[in-house]
C-alpha cells in the first residue's frame, strides 16, 4: 500500500467516520432524559452548600443505588 492509497482512504472514509462521530456526539446531548443532567451541570456553581451532587433526577437515582 502506497502513501497515495492511504491518503485516498483517509480522504474518503476518514471524513465519513469523523462526520458520523460528530453527528453521534451532537445527537447524544439531545437524548430524552438528559435535560436534568444538563440543567444540574449548568447550575451547580450556584449551589451555596456544595450540594450540587444531590440535584437533578440523575443524581437521585445514583443516591438510591448507593444505599
N, C-alpha and C positions, 0 to 999 in steps of 0.2 A: 504494500500500500504506500503510495507516494504522498508527499505533502499536499499536492493539489487534490487528491482524493479525500484526504482528511478535511481539508478546508471546505470542499464542496459538501461533505456530510455535515459539518458543523454549521454551515450557512443555511442548510435546509432543515435538518432535524433538530439542530440545536435551537433554532428560532422557534420551532413548534413546541419543543419542550419548555423553553422559557416562557412562552406565551400561555401555555396551559397551566404552568406553575403560578404565574401571575394571576390568572383568572381564578384559579382554585383558592389562592390566599385571599383575594378580594371577596369571593363568594363566601368564604368561611366566616368572615366578620358579620355577614348578614344572616347567619343561621338563626332559626327560631330559638328563643331562649337565651340568646347571647346578650339581649338588651340589659338584663340585670347585671351581668358581669361587666359590661362596658360602662354602665352608669356608676357602678361601685368603683371601678378603676378611675373614672373621671373625677369623682368627688372625694376620694379617700384622703387627699391632702387637706381637706376642710374639716375632717373629724377632729374634735378637740381632745378627746381622751385617748386617742390612738386605737379606737375600737373599729378600725376600718376592716379588720378581718372578720367581723361579725355582721357586716351589712350585705344586703343582697340575698336573693334566693339561692344562688350557687353556694354561698358560704354557709347558709343554714343547713343545706344538705350535707356539706362536709362535716359540720359540727355533729350531726346526727350519726355519722359513720364513726367518728372518734369515740363516742360514748359506748 
